[in-house]
Amino acid sequence: TVSYILGWFWVAFALTFVLAMQSAFYGPAKLGYIKVLYGDNNLTEANGAAQATAMVAVLLGTFTFSLFFELSYIEGMLSKSTILQNLWWMGLLLILFSLFEWYLVRRLPVTETQDKHLRFNVSQYMKGQLLHSNIKQIQSNSIILWSILGLCIFWSAGQVILAAFPAFAKEQVHISNTLVLQLILASTGLGIIVGAILAGRFSKGFINTRLIALGAVGIVIGLTVLPFLKSASLMALDFACIGIAGGLFVVPLNALVQYHAEPNKLGLVLAGKNFFQNICMLLFLVLTAVFAYKGLSSQQLLIVLAIFVVIASIIMVIHLQKALRSLNNQIE
């Protein structure tokens, strides 16, 4: 917020790195806490509620601050510093939200004592040994591995759509207004809310793995249709359908990861999951940048994305079902 007030664009930009680091700590802790608080039998319902609530917050935040930006932006304002200085009061709002978040976190019940013997080894971290341990833990359980790969597919595809859609919308339907673009993309979030709630309803007391294949089919169809749409309303409808399918897809996958991780390794597995997801998202962003550098259209990028998701989803669903059947046979 200080960098907003002073018009320090690159300082503000660099501080997003710090916010991302905070998220890296926050995400695994949140998902691990869900399992501890709600138990194995209610994992899918709890994940559905958490996913839906998070998406409501994301949508409200995105819409509200996009609206604030449009109202604050003065036509012809080109200087990044001047634009930032006009937004200083939004930084104060973010500080207030962060303080409220801190208050809510302080009210969470303490469910178990920490391991007094656990220490963070800086040397092992710098040498990559901790990362290797995380990856090894994930590789040791095929259900966790394929569930994480499924999550990587969905969120990486979402990352490409977020990056490519503004250019695609401008090419196809001549939309350039930030608020309109955000509203169309917001339909994906609304769909995820619906899909997450439905996943919870269809999985009371157990993890309904059939929803994974159903969600994968819906995502594939939505992404296949998207590059050929030429109407803003149809795009919004398609994004909503992708979102519903995505909610059905990611909620049971997250529940599978939490359920099959050993209790004393849960945080480690969830941190590894986030690592894989973010690496995949970064690679897909590089692909997006390559397409832009080569002068290829956003429509071509979305077609390539749809083909990749079709192939990757089929492979993931087949291997995950095999791993689940193998586990069931061992139990029997």
Solvent accessible surface area in square Angstrom, and as a share of the most:
residue,aa,sasa,rsa
1,T,44,0.26
2,V,100,0.58
3,S,6,0.04
4,Y,53,0.20
5,I,86,0.44
6,L,83,0.41
7,G,5,0.05
8,W,130,0.46
9,F,61,0.25
10,W,170,0.59
11,V,67,0.39
12,A,16,0.12
13,F,121,0.50
14,A,60,0.46
15,L,85,0.42
16,T,73,0.42
17,F,139,0.58
18,V,83,0.48
19,L,119,0.59
20,A,59,0.46
21,M,95,0.43
22,Q,87,0.38
23,S,60,0.39
24,A,62,0.48
25,F,155,0.64
26,Y,91,0.34
27,G,19,0.18
28,P,13,0.08
29,A,66,0.51
30,K,84,0.36
31,L,22,0.11
32,G,10,0.10
33,Y,53,0.20
34,I,13,0.07
35,K,24,0.10
36,V,65,0.37
37,L,77,0.38
38,Y,113,0.43
39,G,29,0.28
40,D,63,0.33
41,N,106,0.55
42,N,63,0.32
43,L,1,0.00
44,T,1,0.01
45,E,57,0.26
46,A,9,0.07
47,N,6,0.03
48,G,1,0.01
49,A,61,0.47
50,A,29,0.23
51,Q,28,0.13
52,A,8,0.06
53,T,92,0.53
54,A,36,0.28
55,M,24,0.11
56,V,64,0.37
57,A,64,0.50
58,V,81,0.47
59,L,23,0.11
60,L,112,0.56
61,G,28,0.27
62,T,50,0.29
63,F,76,0.32
64,T,44,0.26
65,F,43,0.18
66,S,11,0.07
67,L,57,0.28
68,F,47,0.20
69,F,66,0.27
70,E,57,0.26
71,L,134,0.67
72,S,18,0.12
73,Y,73,0.28
74,I,107,0.54
75,E,156,0.70
76,G,55,0.53
77,M,24,0.11
78,L,158,0.78
79,S,55,0.36
80,K,101,0.43
81,S,47,0.31
82,T,57,0.33
83,I,37,0.19
84,L,16,0.08
85,Q,76,0.34
86,N,47,0.24
87,L,22,0.11
88,W,111,0.39
89,W,87,0.31
90,M,12,0.06
91,G,1,0.01
92,L,79,0.40
93,L,54,0.27
94,L,87,0.43
95,I,80,0.41
96,L,108,0.54
97,F,117,0.49
98,S,63,0.40
99,L,105,0.52
100,F,118,0.49
101,E,65,0.29
102,W,160,0.56
103,Y,105,0.40
104,L,86,0.43
105,V,65,0.37
106,R,175,0.64
107,R,166,0.60
108,L,86,0.43
109,P,75,0.47
110,V,136,0.78
111,T,60,0.35
112,E,122,0.55
113,T,124,0.72
114,Q,139,0.62
115,D,85,0.44
116,K,137,0.58
117,H,166,0.74
118,L,133,0.66
119,R,184,0.67
120,F,136,0.57
121,N,64,0.33
122,V,93,0.53
123,S,57,0.37
124,Q,70,0.31
125,Y,125,0.48
126,M,143,0.64
127,K,146,0.62
128,G,28,0.27
129,Q,90,0.40
130,L,55,0.27
131,L,68,0.34
132,H,117,0.52
133,S,48,0.31
134,N,25,0.13
135,I,43,0.22
136,K,128,0.54
137,Q,38,0.17
138,I,0,0.00
139,Q,113,0.50
140,S,89,0.57
141,N,42,0.21
142,S,54,0.35
143,I,7,0.04
144,I,4,0.02
145,L,43,0.22
146,W,49,0.17
147,S,0,0.00
148,I,1,0.00
149,L,58,0.29
150,G,0,0.00
151,L,0,0.00
152,C,4,0.02
153,I,19,0.10
154,F,14,0.06
155,W,65,0.23
156,S,1,0.00
157,A,4,0.03
158,G,26,0.25
159,Q,42,0.19
160,V,0,0.00
161,I,14,0.07
162,L,104,0.52
163,A,47,0.36
164,A,5,0.04
165,F,1,0.01
166,P,52,0.33
167,A,50,0.39
168,F,0,0.00
169,A,0,0.00
170,K,121,0.51
171,E,86,0.39
172,Q,34,0.15
173,V,33,0.19
174,H,154,0.69
175,I,24,0.12
176,S,77,0.50
177,N,73,0.37
178,T,50,0.29
179,L,35,0.18
180,V,60,0.35
181,L,18,0.09
182,Q,48,0.21
183,L,89,0.44
184,I,10,0.05
185,L,22,0.11
186,A,20,0.15
187,S,14,0.09
188,T,29,0.17
189,G,3,0.03
190,L,105,0.52
191,G,2,0.02
192,I,5,0.03
193,I,22,0.11
194,V,68,0.39
195,G,0,0.00
196,A,0,0.00
197,I,79,0.40
198,L,64,0.32
199,A,0,0.00
200,G,6,0.06
201,R,158,0.58
202,F,108,0.45
203,S,1,0.01
204,K,123,0.52
205,G,42,0.40
206,F,109,0.45
207,I,31,0.16
208,N,23,0.12
209,T,33,0.19
210,R,202,0.74
211,L,10,0.05
212,I,0,0.00
213,A,36,0.28
214,L,105,0.52
215,G,0,0.00
216,A,7,0.05
217,V,86,0.49
218,G,23,0.23
219,I,8,0.04
220,V,31,0.18
221,I,100,0.51
222,G,3,0.03
223,L,4,0.02
224,T,64,0.37
225,V,64,0.37
226,L,1,0.00
227,P,1,0.01
228,F,123,0.51
229,L,23,0.11
230,K,139,0.59
231,S,35,0.23
232,A,34,0.27
233,S,83,0.53
234,L,88,0.44
235,M,0,0.00
236,A,27,0.21
237,L,108,0.54
238,D,15,0.08
239,F,1,0.00
240,A,24,0.19
241,C,66,0.40
242,I,6,0.03
243,G,0,0.00
244,I,58,0.29
245,A,7,0.05
246,G,0,0.00
247,G,0,0.00
248,L,16,0.08
249,F,3,0.01
250,V,0,0.00
251,V,1,0.00
252,P,0,0.00
253,L,0,0.00
254,N,15,0.08
255,A,0,0.00
256,L,4,0.02
257,V,0,0.00
258,Q,0,0.00
259,Y,100,0.38
260,H,37,0.16
261,A,4,0.03
262,E,90,0.41
263,P,116,0.73
264,N,124,0.64
265,K,68,0.29
266,L,12,0.06
267,G,43,0.41
268,L,54,0.27
269,V,0,0.00
270,L,1,0.00
271,A,39,0.30
272,G,1,0.01
273,K,7,0.03
274,N,27,0.14
275,F,73,0.30
276,F,44,0.18
277,Q,21,0.09
278,N,86,0.44
279,I,70,0.36
280,C,30,0.18
281,M,41,0.18
282,L,104,0.52
283,L,109,0.54
284,F,27,0.11
285,L,61,0.30
286,V,79,0.45
287,L,61,0.30
288,T,19,0.11
289,A,60,0.47
290,V,67,0.39
291,F,24,0.10
292,A,76,0.59
293,Y,188,0.72
294,K,135,0.57
295,G,65,0.62
296,L,81,0.40
297,S,40,0.26
298,S,12,0.07
299,Q,50,0.22
300,Q,82,0.37
301,L,4,0.02
302,L,4,0.02
303,I,58,0.30
304,V,61,0.35
305,L,1,0.01
306,A,7,0.05
307,I,98,0.50
308,F,86,0.36
309,V,1,0.01
310,V,44,0.25
311,I,97,0.49
312,A,17,0.13
313,S,6,0.04
314,I,96,0.49
315,I,81,0.41
316,M,1,0.01
317,V,23,0.13
318,I,86,0.44
319,H,71,0.32
320,L,0,0.00
321,Q,46,0.20
322,K,111,0.47
323,A,13,0.10
324,L,20,0.10
325,R,135,0.49
326,S,50,0.33
327,L,54,0.27
328,N,80,0.41
329,N,102,0.52
330,Q,138,0.61
331,I,129,0.66
332,E,172,0.77
